[in-house]
Amino acid sequence: MRCFQAPDNGGLMKKPHPIIQIALAALTLEACGDDTTAPPVMPLPEPGSFVATVTNSFFPLIPGTLWSYQSRDGVETNTVEVLGETKTILGIPATIVHDEVFSDGELTEDTFDWYAQDGDGNVWYLGEDSREIEGGQVVSTEGSWEAGVNGAQAGIIMWADPGSHIGEEYRQEFAEGEAEDVGKVVAVNETVTVPFGSFSGCVKTEDRNLLEPGTENKFYCPDVGTTLEYPAQAPDERTELIDLTGP
């Protein structure tokens, strides 16, 4: 178990940048350890109930879409691209999202995330292949997991109707001792302004890692997706959407 690291929850901009991790470590007084108040893992719907494309307004994953993010100090950048291919997980064709993080232009994280949308419109997080990079070499694959492998289970990354789940904590992923993030919708109809533009009707979540201290706020805006994130204890340490291009 690792202490003093920000939540590693699913979704675009899934991994907080190092500047966010530092802020969380400095400001959080929580102790590391399991949380007995954790919500149960939700059962995954049958494979036949999933649809081909993730079209949830707050988490759209249309192949060919590319998001670009940047930390406020400009040191960290993050590109997130929806690929055209899929990966079959537990009989479900999951959309593959390629997430790369750069520090001063050097690649530091290279991750492939897997998502799928059920027939009701909920988006499920089915796992990730994550690699930490130093000097062009892979130094760690910690945090990687796949639903159905070694007891790992999928979680919800975005509800079809977030407003009906305000204040309800839910599992975003579950691989015991490796990936145990939970989220909670804390507000809807939020207004967000980032370099890419201003958006209304956004969903605000509060995410935390049950294995490590700290909480993080994320904002998901209609027809855009993840737009802004920051440590709950340090809202000035923002990572913001700076560009978005479609297929």
N, C-alpha and C positions, 0 to 999 in steps of 0.2 A: 504494500500500500504506500502510495506517495502522498506526502503532505505538501501544503503550500503550492497548490496548482489549481487553476481555475477550472470550473466545470467543463467537461469534454462532451457536451451534449450535441445531439444530432441536429441536422438542419444545415442550411447554408451558413457560411462563416462559423461552422460547427466548432472549430478549435479557437479559443481566444488567443489573441496575439500575446507575445511575451510581455509587452507593457501592461496589458490587462492582468496577466498572471502576477506580475510584481505588485500591482496595486491591491489585488485581492489578498496577497500574502501579508502585506504590510498592514492592512486595515481590518482584517478578519480575526476575531478572537475565538472562533469556534475551534474545538478540538477535532482531530481526525478520529474516524471510527464509524461503525455501522449506525444507522438511524432506525430505531425500532418503529418510528411513525411512517415508514415508507409505504406507499400505496402498493397494492398487489399488482402482479403482472397481468395485463389483459389478454384474454385468449385471442389468438390470431384467427380471423375469418377463414373459411374454406378457400382454397386457391381459385376455384371457379367464380368466386364473388368479386375478384379484382378486375379492374379495367386496364386497358392497354396504356393509357397516358395519364400522368398526374396533372390534373387541371384545376385542383383546389386553388381558389383565387388568392389565398394568402401564402401558398407554397407551390406555385406553378412550375412544372419542370418540363418545358417543351424542348425537345432536342434542338441543339444549335444555339440555345440561349447562353449568354455569357455575362456574368456579373463581375464587377471590379470594385474592390473595397480598399480603404486606406485608413491607417491610424491617424489620429489628429496631428501627431508630430511628423508624419510622412515617412517614418522609418519602416513600418511594416505595410506591405501590400498583400492582397489576397485576390486570386482569380478563381471563379467557380463556373464550370462549364457543364451543361447537360449533354451527354454523349448520345449518339444515335443507337448504340447497341444496348442490350439488356443482359442481365445475369439471372438465371433461374435459381431461386432459393425456396425450398420447401414447396416446389411446384408453382411458384409465383414468378412471373417475369418482372424483375425489378429494374427500374430505371437506374442507370449508372451516372453519377455526378463526379466530375474530376475537380478536386479542390487543392490548389497550390498556394502556399504561403511563402513570401519572400521577405528577407530582412536586408535592407540596403541593397536590394537587387539580387541577393543570393538565395537560392531555393533552400528552405529549412524544413518544410513539411510537404509531403506529396501523398494525397489520400484519394481513394475511390470509395464513395458512399453509395448505398443501395436503398432505394425507396420504391414504394408501390402504393397505389390508391385503391381502397375498397369501393364497392358499389354505392356505399352511402356518402362517399366523398372524403372520408378520413384518410390521412396520409400516414403510412407506417414506415418506420425506420427498421431496415432488415440487416444492417451491419456495415462494416467498413474494413478496408484494407489500408492501413495507415503506416506511413514510414517517416521517421525523423531523419533529416539529412544534415550532415556536417562535412564541409569541405568536399561536397560532391559524393559522399559515401553514406550509405544507410547505416545509422548507428542504433536504431531501435524500431521495432514494430509494435511496441506497447500500445494498447488501446484497440488493436484490431480484434474483430469478432464477427461471427456470422450466425444468424438465427438458425437453430437446428443443429449447430455444431458444439459439442462439449457442454450441452445444457443451456446455451445462450438462447434468449427469446427476444422477439421483436417488440417494439413499443410504438406509441403514437408520437409523431412529430408535429402534426397539425390536425385539429378537429375540423370536421365538415362545417360545424356551427360553433365557433369558439365562444360566442356569447352565452351559450347554454351550459358552459363548463367553467364559468368564472369562479375562482377560489377552490377549484377541485384539482388536487395534485394527481399526476399521472406518470407512469413509467415511460420514458423515451427509449430506453434500451435496458437490457439485462444480460450481463455475462458476469457471474458472481466473482467479485474481487478484481474485476478488470474494467467493466463498463456498467455503471449503475447511476445513470443520470435520470433525474425527474424534472418535470416542468409543471407550471401552473399559470393559467390565464388570469391576469390580475386586472386587465382593463381592455375595453374595446372602444372604437370610435376615437382613438388617439390621433393627434396631428404630429407629423414628423417632418423636420426639415434637415436635409443633408445636401452635400454639394451637387448631387444629381437632380435635386428638386424638392418640392414640398408635397406631402401626401396626407390625406385625411382618411378616416375610417380604418385606421391601423389597429392591429391587435398587439397588446403588450404582454409578454410572458416573464415569469421569474423562474430561472433554471438553477438547479444545484446538483452537485455531484455528491452522492451519499458516502463516498470513500474519502472525500477531501473537503476542506473548508471553503466557504465563499459562495456567493450567489451572483447571478448575472441577469440583467434585463435585456430582452431582445424585442424588436419591433418588426412586425410583418405587415406589409401594406398591400391593399388589393391590386391584383394584376402585376405586382412587382416582386413580392416575396420578401426575404430578409433585407431590411433597409438600414438598421442601426442596432448596435449592441454596445454595452458598457457594464463594468462591475457595478452592482447595486450600491456599493459603498463609495464609488468614485465615478460619478456620472460624467465628469469632464474627460475621462480617459476613453473617448469614443472611437469606435471603428465604424466608418460610414460608407455608404454606397456612393461611389463617384462616377460610375458609368454602367449602362445596361444596354446590351445589343441583342436583338432577336434573330431568329433563323431567317 
